[in-house]
Structure formats: C-alpha cells, structure tokens
Amino acid sequence: QVQVVESGGGLVRPGGSLRLSCAASGFTFSTYVMGWYRQAPGKQRDLVATINSDGSTKYADSVQGRFTISRDNAKNTVYLQMDSLKPEDTAVYYCNAAVYAVLGRFWGQGTQVTVSS
C-alpha cells in the first residue's frame, strides 16, 4: 500500500530555515519522480519542487534559490530544505510521487509550516 509521511514542519521567524522530510513506502521509490507541494489557507495545492530519479530538480519561481529538494533512495525519503523563509511560505506542505499527485491519490497528512514573527 502506497504511503507517504511528512514531518519537520513548525513555527519559524521570517528569514529562518526548516528541513522537511517525507518517508515513502509501497512503491519503487527510486524510480519515481517525487514532489513537494503546499496548500495555503483558502488556496489550491501548488507544486513547490520536483526531483527526478536521476536527481535533477525543478522549482517553482517563488522558491527558486531558497528551497532545495533532495532524496535518499536508500532510505526511501525525500527532503525539502527551506531557507530564507517568508510569511507567504506559510502552508501545509505535502509530498507525493508526481504521478500519484496528478491522479489525486495517496496524499499524506502533510506538515504545517508557519512563518511569522
């Protein structure tokens, strides 16, 4: 059974950093494109970053240069290092395999990130 479990969120001041983790199971993790997504209150869930099986990455313009996505295939885990955080980064952050995200399946509970002074 496919499962993703996000962790690492919290309250941080503007300019601060957080590192999110996502443990995945139930599929061949190393062969899947993985993504981080976020949903702010009253808004749709948006793509933040993706990482391919070969380690190549893409970022939303709003986080380019501040966030870094990475993966550890031995641990079936994907990470999101978030630096220079801004209040507008406040959202629930989710991870998923990109193909499952498109299908709207297997979302986890997410992890709340709040950026506030």
N, C-alpha and C positions, 0 to 999 in steps of 0.2 A: 504494500500500500504506500502510495506516494505521501510523503510528509515533509514539511519544512517548518523549522522552529527558529524564530528570530529572537535575538537578545542583544543587550548592550545599550538600549535607549536610556534616557534620563533627562534631567534638567541641567542646562548649561548656559553660561552667560554668553552674550554676543562676543565673537572672536575666539571662543573656546573650541574644543575638539571632543569628538566621541568616535568610538570604533564599534560598529555593529557587526554581529556575527549571525550566520544562518547555517544551521545544520540540516542537511537534506538526507533523505533515505527513500528507498522504494523504487529507485530508478538508477540507471548507469550514469552517475553524476558526471564523470569525467568527459563524457561525450556530448553533454548538453550545454547550450548557451544558457547562462544564468543572468538574472537581472535583479536589480533593486528598484523598487517603486515606492511612491509615497502618496499619501492622501491627506490633504489639509481639511479642516472642518468646512463642510459645505461645498467642497470641490471634488472633482473626479480624481481617480487614481492616475498618477502620471509616472512615466518611466524616468528614472534617475540615471541609471548606468547599466551597461551590459558587459559581460566578459565571455568571450568565445572559449571553446575547448583548447585553442592554441594560445590563449592568454591575451589576445588582442581585445582592446576595450573601446567603448564609446560612452560619451557622457551627454547629458542634457546641457544646453548652453548655460543654464542658470547655475550649474555646479562645476562646470569645466574649470580646472585649475585649483579647485578647493577640495573636491572629493576624489578618492582613489578606490576603485574596486579591485579586489584580488581574490584568488581562490587557492585552496589547498585540496587537491584531488585525493590525496592520501587520507584526508580527514572528512571528505565529502562536505566541505564547508566553504562558504563564500563570505567575504568580508567587505565592509564599506568604511573606509577611514574618512572621517568628515572633519575638515579643518576650517578655520575662519568662518565659523557658523554665524548665520544671520537669523534674525527673528522670522523671516519668511521661510526658513528651512523647517519651521515647526510643522510637524505632521506625524502621522503613523507611518512607519516605514515597514515595507514588506519585501520579502524576496520570493522568487519563484523561478522555475525553468521557463524560459521565454515562450516555449511552445505551449506550456500549460497556462501561462498568463493570457495568451491570445485566446485560448479556449475557455478562459474564465474558471479554471478548475484548480483545486489543490492549494488555495491560498491558506496561509497560516494566520495566526492571531495578530501578527505584527508587533512592533515595538514602538512605543511613543517617544518622540524626540521633541523637547520643548526648549526653545532658545529665548531666554528672557533675562532681563536684568532685575 
